[in-house]
C-alpha cells in the first residue's frame, strides 16, 4: 500500500435515523457502529477508519442530535455531537432524500463555519421519481454554504468510492493516526456491548423505545482465542423485563444468539456469551451508571 500522506477526522452528523451508521459501516467494510430504526441507537462517539492509497479517512459517527428528550443521557449525547464538531477537519451532514424535517433544520446552526461541510443526500435509491430530486437539491443548497452537495445511497459501493474521491482533496497533509489495517478505535469489549444492544433494539420492536443499556461485566480471552463474555442488559422498568425475556426466555435467547454470531464474525473467533436482564429504574438519569456505560 502507498505511504499515507494525508489523514483527517470527518464528523458524520444529522438527525437520528438518516443513515449515519450505515454509511460508516459501508465505508469501513465492517460493523463498527450499530444500526437500528430507533432513536438513540448511536449513543457514543465511534470512529470508523478507512485507509485507501495515500489517504486515511477517520469517520466519526455521532449520536443523532436530540431535541425531544432532556434526560442526562440525551444531554451527554448532545455534548458528544457539539464537541466532535469542534475537533474535526471535515463535516458530513446527512439528509434523507426528499425529506427536510424541522429536526434537520435544528442541526444546521450547529454546523461549523470554519471547516468544509459536505451535504450528503442519502437514500437516493428510495426516490422513485428522480425528476423531483433537482428541485429538492436546489432548496437545500440555499440552507447553508455547503462545500459540496452529494446525492448517494449509503449501501451502494460505487457511491462510497465516489464519496472517498470527493473527500480526498479536503484531507490535511498528515501521517496516519492509526495502523493501515485498523477499522476502529473501540475495544472488542465495547463492540460486544453495542452489538448486543442492537439486537435488543431490533428484536423488541417498539415495545422498549429507549430504556435499554448493556454493561459487560466480564470479558476474557482464553488461550485458544475463545471470548468469554458476561453481560447485563439493563431496562428502565419492571414491565420491560418480561418483554425482553419473551415467553420462556425465548426472545432473550434469540437476542443473545444473534449477537454472538455477529461478534464471532467481527472478532473472527468463537464467543461464549451469557446474558442477564436486570431492572434499574431511572438509569438514563443515573450519573454513576451512565459513566460506567461510557457516557461522561
Beta strands, then each sheet from edge to edge (+ up, - down):
strand 1: 6-13
strand 2: 46-52
strand 3: 55-61
strand 4: 90-96
strand 5: 116-122
strand 6: 148-151
strand 7: 212-221
strand 8: 227-235
strand 9: 271-279
sheet 1: 2+ 3- 1- 4- 5- 6-
sheet 2: 7+ 8- 9-
end
